[in-house]
Amino acid sequence: MGSITHLHERLRPVPLSIASDEEVLTAAGELVALGAEAPAIVLADALVRSGLLAISIPSDFDGADVSNGLIAEAVSKIAEVQPAAAGALVHHYRALELVRNAGSEEQRRSIYAHVASGERLSAAGPSDQGTPRYVPDGIGFKLTDALEAACLGEPDWFAILAQNEVEASSLLLVQRGCTETHVARTGEPALYRLGEAHVPADSVLVLNRDALLLARSLGTILQAAIVLGEKRRQLAGNLCMWRDGRASSDRPWDERIGRFQVEIETLAALIDRASTALDLAQVNSTPAGIAVVVRLATTIEIAFPSEGTRGTGHLLAELGRMLFTD
């Protein structure tokens, strides 16, 4: 990846260097202080400047490697005011979790250096059903399928899971400017459609055995952190309505507020437990440790399904099979 040059280079803020847990939460607080009405370009630049993009880089690569629980806490805090910025961080951290478990040391060191300088990753998926494919193309490879990515501003890298001709999965890192992008849907986040892209050979990272399981689990944990932040915002809003006398008298507001608190406490506990299990699995990746992480992440998906989830029966069955196997 060191051979890749910047196409369409743009100026970006210089990121702060975060070295402590307190600095993580301070940086999250500064993003929150921008307010809910901050435009996407301001939020995108603030994410770079905050230093939060680099906090999950492993210590072996000179990163802060903060705990997953602290990352989730920062994401949740930001989500209370700026869900789009929190979502951008989730995409970024999930891609970095794939990098942690893919490629050579040299490839990982290269992308970590880009991230430390303030470059952001975003996950891209197929625009239609099916997994993206890549085929040999000169000294590199070519993505043959159209892709879509929901992003807060166009990121510096698109992280793409794709299969080769023998259906082996790899992580492809496509630099902004190496492929044409079109805005398929405006908003925050906007939806970008990517065309075919040439990918240099050193930007194709072979996945380790547990890479997909760990990245999916981290994504579930951090998505739950966004839900937690939104629930805290809703609880605060309901309490304000009640105290200001704007609550309707024909609704059981006390029960409603109590239910919010139960959901918040339950979700926070699940996130904390799953984050701790993931911390352990990242340090010592054993089959038993991976199984605990996946089981807890699946429990979160069942208890607090994401928007658009079509039932949780398949997840319940999956959880049951895990327990039978254990």
Protein Blocks (a to p, Z undefined) as FASTA:
>chain_A
ZZpccehiacdddddddfbfklmmmmmmmmmmnojklcfklmmmmmmmnommmmmpcfkl
opakiafklmmmmmmmmmmmmmmlmmmmmmmmmmmmmmmmgcjfklmmmmmmmmmnopac
dddddfbecddddddehjbccdfbdcddddehjafbdcdddddfkopacdddddehiacc
ddfbgcjddddddddddddfklcccddfklmmmmmmmmmmmmmmmmmmmmmmmmmmmmmm
mmnopacfkbcfklmmmmmmmmmmmmmmmmmmmmmmmmmmmmmccfklmmmmmmmmmmmm
mmmccehiacjklmmmmmmmmmmmZZ
